[in-house]
Amino acid sequence: MEKLILSVPEIAKLLNLSTATVYLMVRNNEIPYKKLRGKIVFHRETIDKWLATPTA
């Protein structure tokens, strides 16, 4: 069963990026995320849809 909520290290591994790059993307609102009790988390389904969306 896939995890529904991913942490910064998990999303970095999934996207083959460094955690620093993920934090930069969060800071620039380039990736969909939520804050849960002050912690940055990612909803797996939202990330999958985000990845499937073509960019200009």
PDB file of N, CA, C and O in Angstrom:
ATOM      1  N   MET A   1       0.839  -1.192   0.000  1.00  0.00           N
ATOM      2  CA  MET A   1       0.000   0.000   0.000  1.00  0.00           C
ATOM      3  C   MET A   1       0.874   1.242   0.000  1.00  0.00           C
ATOM      4  O   MET A   1       1.789   1.373   0.813  1.00  0.00           O
ATOM      5  N   GLU A   2       0.583   2.154  -0.923  1.00  0.00           N
ATOM      6  CA  GLU A   2       1.349   3.401  -1.011  1.00  0.00           C
ATOM      7  C   GLU A   2       0.982   4.338   0.128  1.00  0.00           C
ATOM      8  O   GLU A   2      -0.161   4.379   0.582  1.00  0.00           O
ATOM      9  N   LYS A   3       1.965   5.078   0.571  1.00  0.00           N
ATOM     10  CA  LYS A   3       1.713   6.095   1.585  1.00  0.00           C
ATOM     11  C   LYS A   3       0.931   7.239   0.949  1.00  0.00           C
ATOM     12  O   LYS A   3       1.183   7.598  -0.201  1.00  0.00           O
ATOM     13  N   LEU A   4      -0.011   7.811   1.684  1.00  0.00           N
ATOM     14  CA  LEU A   4      -0.796   8.926   1.170  1.00  0.00           C
ATOM     15  C   LEU A   4      -0.117  10.265   1.428  1.00  0.00           C
ATOM     16  O   LEU A   4      -0.256  11.203   0.643  1.00  0.00           O
ATOM     17  N   ILE A   5       0.613  10.344   2.526  1.00  0.00           N
ATOM     18  CA  ILE A   5       1.289  11.580   2.910  1.00  0.00           C
ATOM     19  C   ILE A   5       2.793  11.331   2.885  1.00  0.00           C
ATOM     20  O   ILE A   5       3.287  10.368   3.472  1.00  0.00           O
ATOM     21  N   LEU A   6       3.514  12.217   2.197  1.00  0.00           N
ATOM     22  CA  LEU A   6       4.967  12.066   2.064  1.00  0.00           C
ATOM     23  C   LEU A   6       5.688  13.231   2.743  1.00  0.00           C
ATOM     24  O   LEU A   6       5.191  14.358   2.763  1.00  0.00           O
ATOM     25  N   SER A   7       6.847  12.947   3.290  1.00  0.00           N
ATOM     26  CA  SER A   7       7.695  13.961   3.914  1.00  0.00           C
ATOM     27  C   SER A   7       8.625  14.580   2.861  1.00  0.00           C
ATOM     28  O   SER A   7       8.659  14.135   1.714  1.00  0.00           O
ATOM     29  N   VAL A   8       9.362  15.590   3.257  1.00  0.00           N
ATOM     30  CA  VAL A   8      10.317  16.222   2.340  1.00  0.00           C
ATOM     31  C   VAL A   8      11.354  15.210   1.842  1.00  0.00           C
ATOM     32  O   VAL A   8      11.577  15.139   0.633  1.00  0.00           O
ATOM     33  N   PRO A   9      11.996  14.427   2.710  1.00  0.00           N
ATOM     34  CA  PRO A   9      12.960  13.441   2.190  1.00  0.00           C
ATOM     35  C   PRO A   9      12.322  12.417   1.247  1.00  0.00           C
ATOM     36  O   PRO A   9      12.934  12.011   0.260  1.00  0.00           O
ATOM     37  N   GLU A  10      11.097  12.005   1.556  1.00  0.00           N
ATOM     38  CA  GLU A  10      10.412  11.028   0.693  1.00  0.00           C
ATOM     39  C   GLU A  10      10.082  11.616  -0.677  1.00  0.00           C
ATOM     40  O   GLU A  10      10.265  10.945  -1.693  1.00  0.00           O
ATOM     41  N   ILE A  11       9.601  12.852  -0.721  1.00  0.00           N
ATOM     42  CA  ILE A  11       9.267  13.473  -2.007  1.00  0.00           C
ATOM     43  C   ILE A  11      10.541  13.766  -2.792  1.00  0.00           C
ATOM     44  O   ILE A  11      10.550  13.675  -4.020  1.00  0.00           O
ATOM     45  N   ALA A  12      11.613  14.117  -2.092  1.00  0.00           N
ATOM     46  CA  ALA A  12      12.896  14.350  -2.769  1.00  0.00           C
ATOM     47  C   ALA A  12      13.376  13.068  -3.445  1.00  0.00           C
ATOM     48  O   ALA A  12      13.849  13.103  -4.581  1.00  0.00           O
ATOM     49  N   LYS A  13      13.255  11.944  -2.751  1.00  0.00           N
ATOM     50  CA  LYS A  13      13.659  10.665  -3.321  1.00  0.00           C
ATOM     51  C   LYS A  13      12.768  10.305  -4.507  1.00  0.00           C
ATOM     52  O   LYS A  13      13.263   9.850  -5.538  1.00  0.00           O
ATOM     53  N   LEU A  14      11.465  10.505  -4.367  1.00  0.00           N
ATOM     54  CA  LEU A  14      10.514  10.203  -5.435  1.00  0.00           C
ATOM     55  C   LEU A  14      10.815  11.000  -6.702  1.00  0.00           C
ATOM     56  O   LEU A  14      10.734  10.471  -7.811  1.00  0.00           O
ATOM     57  N   LEU A  15      11.163  12.278  -6.528  1.00  0.00           N
ATOM     58  CA  LEU A  15      11.418  13.162  -7.668  1.00  0.00           C
ATOM     59  C   LEU A  15      12.889  13.200  -8.082  1.00  0.00           C
ATOM     60  O   LEU A  15      13.256  13.898  -9.027  1.00  0.00           O
ATOM     61  N   ASN A  16      13.728  12.446  -7.369  1.00  0.00           N
ATOM     62  CA  ASN A  16      15.165  12.420  -7.640  1.00  0.00           C
ATOM     63  C   ASN A  16      15.783  13.824  -7.530  1.00  0.00           C
ATOM     64  O   ASN A  16      16.550  14.262  -8.388  1.00  0.00           O
ATOM     65  N   LEU A  17      15.416  14.505  -6.442  1.00  0.00           N
ATOM     66  CA  LEU A  17      15.921  15.848  -6.154  1.00  0.00           C
ATOM     67  C   LEU A  17      16.544  15.850  -4.763  1.00  0.00           C
ATOM     68  O   LEU A  17      16.330  14.928  -3.976  1.00  0.00           O
ATOM     69  N   SER A  18      17.309  16.883  -4.472  1.00  0.00           N
ATOM     70  CA  SER A  18      17.831  17.033  -3.115  1.00  0.00           C
ATOM     71  C   SER A  18      16.745  17.635  -2.231  1.00  0.00           C
ATOM     72  O   SER A  18      15.807  18.261  -2.723  1.00  0.00           O
ATOM     73  N   THR A  19      16.881  17.439  -0.928  1.00  0.00           N
ATOM     74  CA  THR A  19      15.908  18.044  -0.014  1.00  0.00           C
ATOM     75  C   THR A  19      15.984  19.561  -0.082  1.00  0.00           C
ATOM     76  O   THR A  19      14.971  20.242   0.077  1.00  0.00           O
ATOM     77  N   ALA A  20      17.180  20.098  -0.318  1.00  0.00           N
ATOM     78  CA  ALA A  20      17.336  21.552  -0.438  1.00  0.00           C
ATOM     79  C   ALA A  20      16.530  22.077  -1.625  1.00  0.00           C
ATOM     80  O   ALA A  20      15.919  23.141  -1.535  1.00  0.00           O
ATOM     81  N   THR A  21      16.525  21.341  -2.730  1.00  0.00           N
ATOM     82  CA  THR A  21      15.752  21.752  -3.904  1.00  0.00           C
ATOM     83  C   THR A  21      14.260  21.701  -3.598  1.00  0.00           C
ATOM     84  O   THR A  21      13.516  22.590  -4.012  1.00  0.00           O
ATOM     85  N   VAL A  22      13.818  20.680  -2.885  1.00  0.00           N
ATOM     86  CA  VAL A  22      12.400  20.580  -2.519  1.00  0.00           C
ATOM     87  C   VAL A  22      12.009  21.765  -1.638  1.00  0.00           C
ATOM     88  O   VAL A  22      10.963  22.378  -1.856  1.00  0.00           O
ATOM     89  N   TYR A  23      12.836  22.092  -0.648  1.00  0.00           N
ATOM     90  CA  TYR A  23      12.533  23.247   0.208  1.00  0.00           C
ATOM     91  C   TYR A  23      12.482  24.540  -0.609  1.00  0.00           C
ATOM     92  O   TYR A  23      11.637  25.399  -0.355  1.00  0.00           O
ATOM     93  N   LEU A  24      13.368  24.683  -1.575  1.00  0.00           N
ATOM     94  CA  LEU A  24      13.361  25.854  -2.449  1.00  0.00           C
ATOM     95  C   LEU A  24      12.070  25.905  -3.268  1.00  0.00           C
ATOM     96  O   LEU A  24      11.475  26.971  -3.425  1.00  0.00           O
ATOM     97  N   MET A  25      11.641  24.763  -3.786  1.00  0.00           N
ATOM     98  CA  MET A  25      10.394  24.694  -4.554  1.00  0.00           C
ATOM     99  C   MET A  25       9.201  25.055  -3.669  1.00  0.00           C
ATOM    100  O   MET A  25       8.280  25.735  -4.123  1.00  0.00           O
ATOM    101  N   VAL A  26       9.208  24.611  -2.422  1.00  0.00           N
ATOM    102  CA  VAL A  26       8.140  24.960  -1.485  1.00  0.00           C
ATOM    103  C   VAL A  26       8.138  26.470  -1.239  1.00  0.00           C
ATOM    104  O   VAL A  26       7.091  27.115  -1.287  1.00  0.00           O
ATOM    105  N   ARG A  27       9.315  27.019  -0.978  1.00  0.00           N
ATOM    106  CA  ARG A  27       9.429  28.453  -0.706  1.00  0.00           C
ATOM    107  C   ARG A  27       8.916  29.287  -1.880  1.00  0.00           C
ATOM    108  O   ARG A  27       8.329  30.350  -1.680  1.00  0.00           O
ATOM    109  N   ASN A  28       9.140  28.802  -3.108  1.00  0.00           N
ATOM    110  CA  ASN A  28       8.716  29.528  -4.312  1.00  0.00           C
ATOM    111  C   ASN A  28       7.334  29.091  -4.809  1.00  0.00           C
ATOM    112  O   ASN A  28       6.913  29.472  -5.901  1.00  0.00           O
ATOM    113  N   ASN A  29       6.638  28.293  -4.005  1.00  0.00           N
ATOM    114  CA  ASN A  29       5.307  27.780  -4.373  1.00  0.00           C
ATOM    115  C   ASN A  29       5.303  27.094  -5.731  1.00  0.00           C
ATOM    116  O   ASN A  29       4.378  27.283  -6.521  1.00  0.00           O
ATOM    117  N   GLU A  30       6.317  26.310  -6.002  1.00  0.00           N
ATOM    118  CA  GLU A  30       6.440  25.592  -7.272  1.00  0.00           C
ATOM    119  C   GLU A  30       5.927  24.162  -7.168  1.00  0.00           C
ATOM    120  O   GLU A  30       5.834  23.470  -8.182  1.00  0.00           O
ATOM    121  N   ILE A  31       5.596  23.710  -5.972  1.00  0.00           N
ATOM    122  CA  ILE A  31       5.131  22.343  -5.751  1.00  0.00           C
ATOM    123  C   ILE A  31       3.993  22.403  -4.728  1.00  0.00           C
ATOM    124  O   ILE A  31       4.078  23.150  -3.754  1.00  0.00           O
ATOM    125  N   PRO A  32       2.926  21.617  -4.945  1.00  0.00           N
ATOM    126  CA  PRO A  32       1.818  21.642  -3.976  1.00  0.00           C
ATOM    127  C   PRO A  32       2.204  20.949  -2.663  1.00  0.00           C
ATOM    128  O   PRO A  32       2.714  19.828  -2.661  1.00  0.00           O
ATOM    129  N   TYR A  33       1.949  21.640  -1.556  1.00  0.00           N
ATOM    130  CA  TYR A  33       2.287  21.100  -0.243  1.00  0.00           C
ATOM    131  C   TYR A  33       1.296  21.625   0.786  1.00  0.00           C
ATOM    132  O   TYR A  33       0.519  22.539   0.511  1.00  0.00           O
ATOM    133  N   LYS A  34       1.336  21.043   1.954  1.00  0.00           N
ATOM    134  CA  LYS A  34       0.543  21.502   3.096  1.00  0.00           C
ATOM    135  C   LYS A  34       1.459  21.530   4.304  1.00  0.00           C
ATOM    136  O   LYS A  34       2.493  20.863   4.342  1.00  0.00           O
ATOM    137  N   LYS A  35       1.052  22.325   5.299  1.00  0.00           N
ATOM    138  CA  LYS A  35       1.758  22.315   6.578  1.00  0.00           C
ATOM    139  C   LYS A  35       0.862  21.615   7.579  1.00  0.00           C
ATOM    140  O   LYS A  35      -0.299  21.980   7.760  1.00  0.00           O
ATOM    141  N   LEU A  36       1.416  20.614   8.219  1.00  0.00           N
ATOM    142  CA  LEU A  36       0.686  19.825   9.204  1.00  0.00           C
ATOM    143  C   LEU A  36       1.446  19.925  10.517  1.00  0.00           C
ATOM    144  O   LEU A  36       2.511  19.330  10.681  1.00  0.00           O
ATOM    145  N   ARG A  37       0.883  20.686  11.449  1.00  0.00           N
ATOM    146  CA  ARG A  37       1.552  20.935  12.738  1.00  0.00           C
ATOM    147  C   ARG A  37       2.948  21.500  12.531  1.00  0.00           C
ATOM    148  O   ARG A  37       3.892  21.116  13.222  1.00  0.00           O
ATOM    149  N   GLY A  38       3.072  22.415  11.574  1.00  0.00           N
ATOM    150  CA  GLY A  38       4.340  23.082  11.314  1.00  0.00           C
ATOM    151  C   GLY A  38       5.295  22.305  10.423  1.00  0.00           C
ATOM    152  O   GLY A  38       6.379  22.793  10.103  1.00  0.00           O
ATOM    153  N   LYS A  39       4.905  21.102  10.017  1.00  0.00           N
ATOM    154  CA  LYS A  39       5.756  20.254   9.186  1.00  0.00           C
ATOM    155  C   LYS A  39       5.250  20.276   7.749  1.00  0.00           C
ATOM    156  O   LYS A  39       4.046  20.186   7.511  1.00  0.00           O
ATOM    157  N   ILE A  40       6.161  20.396   6.795  1.00  0.00           N
ATOM    158  CA  ILE A  40       5.802  20.393   5.378  1.00  0.00           C
ATOM    159  C   ILE A  40       5.559  18.954   4.947  1.00  0.00           C
ATOM    160  O   ILE A  40       6.407  18.084   5.143  1.00  0.00           O
ATOM    161  N   VAL A  41       4.377  18.710   4.352  1.00  0.00           N
ATOM    162  CA  VAL A  41       4.030  17.372   3.867  1.00  0.00           C
ATOM    163  C   VAL A  41       3.406  17.492   2.471  1.00  0.00           C
ATOM    164  O   VAL A  41       2.972  18.564   2.047  1.00  0.00           O
ATOM    165  N   PHE A  42       3.379  16.368   1.787  1.00  0.00           N
ATOM    166  CA  PHE A  42       2.875  16.314   0.424  1.00  0.00           C
ATOM    167  C   PHE A  42       1.854  15.198   0.312  1.00  0.00           C
ATOM    168  O   PHE A  42       2.091  14.085   0.782  1.00  0.00           O
ATOM    169  N   HIS A  43       0.715  15.489  -0.312  1.00  0.00           N
ATOM    170  CA  HIS A  43      -0.325  14.487  -0.537  1.00  0.00           C
ATOM    171  C   HIS A  43       0.010  13.762  -1.834  1.00  0.00           C
ATOM    172  O   HIS A  43       0.128  14.391  -2.886  1.00  0.00           O
ATOM    173  N   ARG A  44       0.161  12.455  -1.763  1.00  0.00           N
ATOM    174  CA  ARG A  44       0.634  11.662  -2.906  1.00  0.00           C
ATOM    175  C   ARG A  44      -0.240  11.859  -4.156  1.00  0.00           C
ATOM    176  O   ARG A  44       0.287  12.040  -5.253  1.00  0.00           O
ATOM    177  N   GLU A  45      -1.542  11.825  -3.998  1.00  0.00           N
ATOM    178  CA  GLU A  45      -2.450  11.973  -5.142  1.00  0.00           C
ATOM    179  C   GLU A  45      -2.305  13.353  -5.786  1.00  0.00           C
ATOM    180  O   GLU A  45      -2.332  13.470  -7.011  1.00  0.00           O
ATOM    181  N   THR A  46      -2.155  14.384  -4.979  1.00  0.00           N
ATOM    182  CA  THR A  46      -1.973  15.743  -5.497  1.00  0.00           C
ATOM    183  C   THR A  46      -0.657  15.845  -6.265  1.00  0.00           C
ATOM    184  O   THR A  46      -0.602  16.476  -7.321  1.00  0.00           O
ATOM    185  N   ILE A  47       0.387  15.238  -5.749  1.00  0.00           N
ATOM    186  CA  ILE A  47       1.688  15.256  -6.430  1.00  0.00           C
ATOM    187  C   ILE A  47       1.600  14.511  -7.754  1.00  0.00           C
ATOM    188  O   ILE A  47       2.150  14.968  -8.756  1.00  0.00           O
ATOM    189  N   ASP A  48       0.911  13.363  -7.775  1.00  0.00           N
ATOM    190  CA  ASP A  48       0.753  12.604  -9.017  1.00  0.00           C
ATOM    191  C   ASP A  48       0.032  13.437 -10.067  1.00  0.00           C
ATOM    192  O   ASP A  48       0.430  13.440 -11.232  1.00  0.00           O
ATOM    193  N   LYS A  49      -1.020  14.142  -9.675  1.00  0.00           N
ATOM    194  CA  LYS A  49      -1.750  15.011 -10.611  1.00  0.00           C
ATOM    195  C   LYS A  49      -0.876  16.164 -11.062  1.00  0.00           C
ATOM    196  O   LYS A  49      -0.891  16.531 -12.236  1.00  0.00           O
ATOM    197  N   TRP A  50      -0.117  16.736 -10.148  1.00  0.00           N
ATOM    198  CA  TRP A  50       0.789  17.851 -10.464  1.00  0.00           C
ATOM    199  C   TRP A  50       1.830  17.412 -11.500  1.00  0.00           C
ATOM    200  O   TRP A  50       2.137  18.148 -12.438  1.00  0.00           O
ATOM    201  N   LEU A  51       2.361  16.215 -11.316  1.00  0.00           N
ATOM    202  CA  LEU A  51       3.363  15.689 -12.250  1.00  0.00           C
ATOM    203  C   LEU A  51       2.767  15.411 -13.626  1.00  0.00           C
ATOM    204  O   LEU A  51       3.452  15.542 -14.640  1.00  0.00           O
ATOM    205  N   ALA A  52       1.498  15.029 -13.662  1.00  0.00           N
ATOM    206  CA  ALA A  52       0.831  14.698 -14.928  1.00  0.00           C
ATOM    207  C   ALA A  52       0.383  15.931 -15.698  1.00  0.00           C
ATOM    208  O   ALA A  52       0.060  15.836 -16.881  1.00  0.00           O
ATOM    209  N   THR A  53       0.360  17.094 -15.037  1.00  0.00           N
ATOM    210  CA  THR A  53      -0.075  18.327 -15.685  1.00  0.00           C
ATOM    211  C   THR A  53       1.023  18.874 -16.571  1.00  0.00           C
ATOM    212  O   THR A  53       2.129  19.129 -16.094  1.00  0.00           O
ATOM    213  N   PRO A  54       0.739  19.063 -17.869  1.00  0.00           N
ATOM    214  CA  PRO A  54       1.773  19.636 -18.750  1.00  0.00           C
ATOM    215  C   PRO A  54       2.062  21.094 -18.406  1.00  0.00           C
ATOM    216  O   PRO A  54       1.166  21.833 -17.999  1.00  0.00           O
ATOM    217  N   THR A  55       3.302  21.496 -18.570  1.00  0.00           N
ATOM    218  CA  THR A  55       3.687  22.877 -18.320  1.00  0.00           C
ATOM    219  C   THR A  55       3.886  23.584 -19.652  1.00  0.00           C
ATOM    220  O   THR A  55       4.143  22.956 -20.679  1.00  0.00           O
ATOM    221  N   ALA A  56       3.764  24.882 -19.607  1.00  0.00           N
ATOM    222  CA  ALA A  56       3.900  25.670 -20.842  1.00  0.00           C
ATOM    223  C   ALA A  56       5.336  25.807 -21.264  1.00  0.00           C
ATOM    224  O   ALA A  56       5.623  26.439 -22.281  1.00  0.00           O
TER     225      ALA A  56
END
